[in-house]
Amino acid sequence: MSVIVAKNAGFCFGVSRAVELVEQSAGEGKRVVTLGPIIHNRHVVNKFEALGVKVINSPAEAEKGMTVIIRSHGVTKAVIDALEARGVEIIDATCPFVKRIHGIVAKAREEGKLPVIIGTRSHPEVEGIAGWCDDCRIFENPEELLQWANSGEISPETPICMVSQTTSTEALWKKCCEIAKKQFTNLKIFDTICRATEFRQGEAAVLSASCQAMVVVGDPTSSNTGRLAMICREHCPRVALVDNAAELAPAFFKGVTHVGITAGASTPAWIIKEVNKTMSEITNVEAVQEENFAELLEQSIKTLNTGDKVIGIVTGIGNTEVQVDLGTKHAGYIPYDEVSTDPSVKPEDILKVGDEIEVFVVRVNDQEGTVQLSKKKLDGMKVWDEMATYVEEKTTIEGVITEDNKGGLVANVKGVRVFIPASQSGIAKGGDMTSLKGQTVKLKVTEVNRARRRVIGSIRAVTSEERKANREKIWAEIEVGAKYHGVVKSLTSYGAFVDIGGVDGMVHVSELSWNRIKTPADVVKVGDEIDVYVISFDPEKHKISLGYKTAEMNPWNQFMSKYAVGDVVDAKIVKLMTFGAFAEIIPGVDGLIHISQIADRRIGKPEDVLAEGQDVQVKITDVDAENKRISLSIRALLEEAPAEDVEDAE
């Protein structure tokens, strides 16, 4: 007799994930309980009970200090809320495909649509889905759906959103879709049957059609297992549903030469192996076909070990994971959070089906025949190698400042956290380091400690190198009159020191402004960017004298370019003398209004008519360019005014 074991028999990804979460939590010494059996298989549940993992049936049984694991079938939103209210730790092991359906029905209700669920009403998965919307309809078969559609309870124009239980059969789902399309004009269909379930059911149909007998392994309470048995019975006259190897009856195999084995999604690999071994003993089978599950497990899993670096081909990008073909007979997958170090990157943005990628083996599960992979870990390992190279070669790299604290700054360099001490930030002591947050900066890696996962960097090392290079360039090219764009670094009573790109020069207070100033702070402040020019320099003493004020800034030149004799201007009285008054035309340029030109009559002294700070209108009567003297007159304007204006003025 030949025995063929279905390739897709046993745990699906969602069930495997739930079992791993329980094993991991129990191994951490937590007080673990599951809300309901973690999966529909009493052997797995009993195994966990032996590890101290208990089953509770409602949130009311949850106690503070417990870690409550939600089973792969999922639960209602009300249950989640009730657990949160009791203050327990919650680990949600809901199958990602089921979680997606929760989101679909919740959004449908927000949009005013009525969710229609095709599945078994009493099944925990269906109950959980229904609990994520305030109103829905559940139908177990096409006949129920058609009867409801024709009952008059619902209008054909009603917006409908239809989903399926993940373990529903493809045939049942298609019939329901055909009916819904004919009955409703405002219908949106989401095909939510799990692809793993679809593959398993399709494989069971093909296998059962080519065998004289089929053995379906799994818990009889499992909906998934029950549907597999139903599909097998449609194609094969002899089908046995067994919970374990002890339930196999020798008489069942009498006269059979070809037998197939399949198993539900909640059936662990070790039970399938026991069943296969027992069948071999019963029928004296010396060898099974190449597709035998046990051999596949032995041949494929042994070739991989945790920590290996392997190359694979991307075969699919799902809702929660990326499937990878590693050239073996087992399933490789990369969880979404293991694709990239950047959480904002979507897998489809950097990967596509057919891509060849190198990945890191995180976990090899001998029982389930799955291998968890990570692209992020391998990329991270490569980055750490690069970090060590950066230190050796003193490479200048770029990073983005992500945070600041009292000790310094933190930069993200290719996903690695690089700490930059305040003394190496390039910011003066007491300066504002927050200004660098979010900016891309150049830095050098100065220390790498892989064991402590610590990297130290320095911005100052880069700026020091740049300043040195600029300094050498400036001294090589400097000449009198050369212009530079610099930054004011410090102020003294006698001038301002300006960094012109690696070299500091001094602008004497007399070279800052054409006007009389008390201190350099009257013109510039630390941090100002200004244009300067070289007045003189001494390479041996490394001293540079700079100028800031230019001919264009000279108030007298500004006056000469803008005004002429005969112009009438607005001025301000700045000083009163016995012989007249000085008036400011523009800052830095004053003109004299002689006492005889203040009024159109004889006055004793200027303060009889004018006061310091008073705004007046004057006429420019003479300009002595050589001596930089300007004569002004108020009287000239009064004499030019018409008689009636004079009377009004008086």
Secondary structure by P-SEA (a helix, b strand, c coil): cbbbbbccccccaaaaaaaaaaaaaaaacccccccccccccaaaaaaaaaacbbbbccccccccccbbbbccccccaaaaaaaaaabbbbbbcccaaaaaaaaaaaaaaaabbbbbbbcccccaaaaaaaaacccccccccaaaaaaaaaccccccccbbbbbccccccaaaaaaaaaaaaacccbbbbbccccaaaaaaaaaaaaaaaaccbbbbbcccccaaaaaaaaaaaacccccccccccccccccccccccbbbbbbcccccaaaaaaaaaaaaaaacccccccccaaaaaaaccccccccccbbbbbccccccbbbbbccccbbbbbccccccccccccccccccccbbbbbbbccccccccbbbbbaaaaaaaaaaaaaaaaaaaccccccccccccccbbbbbcccbbbbbccccccccccccccccccbbbbbbbccccccccbbbbbaaaaaaaaaaaaaaaaaaccccccccccccccccccccccccccbbbbbccccccccccccccccccccbbbbbbbccccccccbbbbbcccccccaaaaaaacccccbbbbbbbccccccbbbbbccccbbbbbccccccccccccccccccccbbbbbbbcccccccbbbbbbaaaaaaaccaaaaaaac
